[in-house]
C-alpha cells in the first residue's frame, strides 16, 4: 500500500472515531433543547407570572398564579394563589411539556381575563405565535435579566385605569 493511501485511511479512521465520540457524548449527556426566552415578547407584556398550568386544550383555560414577576406592587401580590382565565394557551402546543409551572407573558383581555402575548412584529417578519416557557431555573434567570423600561409601568397603570 502506498504511504498516501495509508495516510488517507488513517485520517478517515480518526475522523470516524471523532464523530462516533461526539455522538456518544450527545446521547449519554441526555441533552435537551435549551429554553430561550423571547425578550421582545416580555417587553410588550403587561403581566409576567409563573403559573401552574394543568391543561391547554380549552380556550380560555384556568391557571393558578404561583408568583408575579412583573409588575411589582399591591395589585400584583393580590393575584398570587388565585385562578385567572388565560386565552390563547391552546396556541402554545409546541411549548407544552405537560402539567407543570410555566412562565407566562400576559396582557389584559376582556373584563377579567388575560391572554398570552404573541411575539411582536419585527422588521421583515410577521407577528409570531404566543409562547410559554417551562419555569426552569435557567428560564427564571433569563427573565431576571430582562429590564423593562420604567415608562412602561406608568403606561400599563394608565391603561388599567382606563379599562376600569
C-alpha positions as CSV (number, residue, x, y, z in Angstrom):
1,X,0.0,0.0,0.0
2,X,1.3,3.4,-0.9
3,X,2.0,5.9,2.0
4,X,-0.5,8.4,0.7
5,X,-3.3,5.8,0.8
6,X,-2.3,4.8,4.3
7,X,-2.4,8.4,5.5
8,X,-5.9,8.8,3.9
9,X,-7.1,5.6,5.6
10,X,-5.7,6.8,8.9
11,X,-7.4,10.2,8.5
12,X,-10.8,8.6,7.7
13,X,-10.5,6.3,10.7
14,X,-9.6,9.2,13.0
15,X,-12.5,11.2,11.6
16,X,-15.0,8.4,12.0
17,X,-13.7,7.8,15.6
18,X,-14.1,11.5,16.4
19,X,-17.7,11.6,15.0
20,X,-18.5,8.5,17.0
21,X,-17.2,10.1,20.2
22,X,-19.3,13.2,19.6
23,X,-22.4,11.1,19.0
24,X,-21.7,9.1,22.2
25,X,-21.3,12.4,24.3
26,X,-24.6,13.7,23.0
27,X,-26.5,10.5,23.7
28,X,-25.0,10.0,27.1
29,X,-25.5,13.5,28.3
30,X,-29.3,13.5,27.8
31,X,-29.0,16.8,26.2
32,X,-32.3,18.6,25.7
33,X,-33.2,21.8,23.8
34,X,-32.4,24.8,25.9
35,X,-35.2,27.2,26.7
36,X,-34.5,30.7,25.4
37,X,-37.0,33.5,26.4
38,X,-38.1,36.0,23.7
39,X,-37.1,39.4,25.1
40,X,-39.4,41.3,22.8
41,X,-42.4,39.2,24.0
42,X,-41.7,40.1,27.6
43,X,-41.1,43.8,26.8
44,X,-44.6,44.1,25.4
45,X,-46.4,42.1,28.1
46,X,-48.1,43.8,31.0
47,X,-48.1,40.9,33.4
48,X,-45.3,38.3,33.8
49,X,-46.2,35.4,36.0
50,X,-45.2,31.9,37.0
51,X,-48.4,29.9,36.9
52,X,-49.4,26.3,37.4
53,X,-50.9,25.2,34.0
54,X,-52.7,21.9,34.1
55,X,-54.2,21.8,30.6
56,X,-54.2,23.9,27.5
57,X,-57.0,22.2,25.5
58,X,-59.7,24.6,26.4
59,X,-59.7,28.3,25.4
60,X,-59.8,30.1,27.7
61,X,-58.1,28.0,30.3
62,X,-57.8,28.4,34.0
63,X,-54.4,28.7,35.6
64,X,-53.2,29.2,39.2
65,X,-50.7,32.0,39.7
66,X,-47.7,30.9,41.9
67,X,-45.7,34.1,41.5
68,X,-46.0,37.5,39.9
69,X,-42.6,38.6,38.5
70,X,-43.7,41.9,36.9
71,X,-45.1,44.4,37.8
72,X,-44.4,44.6,41.5
73,X,-47.0,46.2,43.6
74,X,-50.0,45.6,45.8
75,X,-52.3,44.6,42.9
76,X,-49.8,42.1,41.6
77,X,-49.4,40.5,45.1
78,X,-53.1,40.0,45.3
79,X,-53.0,37.7,42.2
80,X,-50.7,35.2,43.9
81,X,-52.5,31.8,44.6
82,X,-55.6,32.9,42.6
83,X,-57.0,31.3,39.5
84,X,-57.2,33.5,36.4
85,X,-58.6,32.9,32.9
86,X,-56.0,32.9,30.1
87,X,-56.8,32.9,26.4
88,X,-54.5,31.6,23.6
89,X,-52.9,28.9,25.6
90,X,-54.1,26.4,23.1
91,X,-51.9,28.0,20.5
92,X,-48.8,27.2,22.6
93,X,-48.8,23.4,21.9
94,X,-45.2,23.4,20.7
95,X,-44.1,24.7,24.1
96,X,-46.3,22.4,26.2
97,X,-44.4,19.6,28.0
98,X,-47.2,18.6,30.3
99,X,-48.8,19.9,33.5
100,X,-46.3,22.0,35.5
101,X,-45.3,25.6,36.2
102,X,-44.8,27.9,33.2
103,X,-43.6,31.4,32.8
104,X,-46.5,33.3,31.1
105,X,-46.1,36.8,29.5
106,X,-49.7,38.1,29.7
107,X,-51.8,41.1,28.7
108,X,-55.3,42.1,29.7
109,X,-58.1,40.6,27.6
110,X,-61.7,41.4,28.3
111,X,-63.3,42.1,31.7
112,X,-61.5,39.7,34.0
113,X,-59.2,37.7,31.7
114,X,-55.8,37.7,30.2
115,X,-54.2,36.4,27.1
116,X,-50.7,35.1,26.3
117,X,-48.9,37.8,24.4
118,X,-47.7,36.8,20.9
119,X,-44.2,37.5,19.7
120,X,-44.3,41.1,18.4
121,X,-43.6,42.0,14.8
122,X,-40.0,42.6,13.7
123,X,-39.0,44.3,10.5
124,X,-39.4,41.9,7.7
125,X,-41.2,39.3,9.8
126,X,-44.9,38.9,10.7
127,X,-46.1,38.7,14.3
128,X,-45.3,35.3,15.8
129,X,-47.5,32.9,17.7
130,X,-47.8,33.1,21.5
131,X,-45.1,31.3,23.5
132,X,-45.0,29.9,27.1
133,X,-41.9,28.7,28.9
134,X,-41.3,25.9,31.4
135,X,-40.3,27.6,34.7
136,X,-36.8,26.1,34.9
137,X,-34.0,27.8,36.9
138,X,-32.3,28.8,33.7
139,X,-35.5,30.4,32.3
140,X,-36.1,32.3,35.6
141,X,-32.5,33.6,35.4
142,X,-33.1,34.8,31.9
143,X,-36.3,36.6,32.9
144,X,-34.5,38.4,35.7
145,X,-32.1,39.8,33.1
146,X,-34.9,41.4,31.1
147,X,-35.2,45.0,32.1
148,X,-38.5,46.7,31.2
149,X,-38.5,50.5,30.7
150,X,-39.8,52.4,33.7
151,X,-42.2,54.4,31.5
152,X,-43.8,51.1,30.6
153,X,-45.1,50.6,34.1
154,X,-46.7,54.0,34.1
155,X,-48.4,53.4,30.7
156,X,-49.7,50.0,32.0
157,X,-51.1,51.6,35.1
158,X,-52.9,54.3,32.9
159,X,-54.2,51.6,30.6
160,X,-55.6,49.6,33.5
161,X,-57.3,52.7,35.0
162,X,-58.8,53.5,31.6
163,X,-60.2,50.0,31.3
164,X,-61.9,50.3,34.8
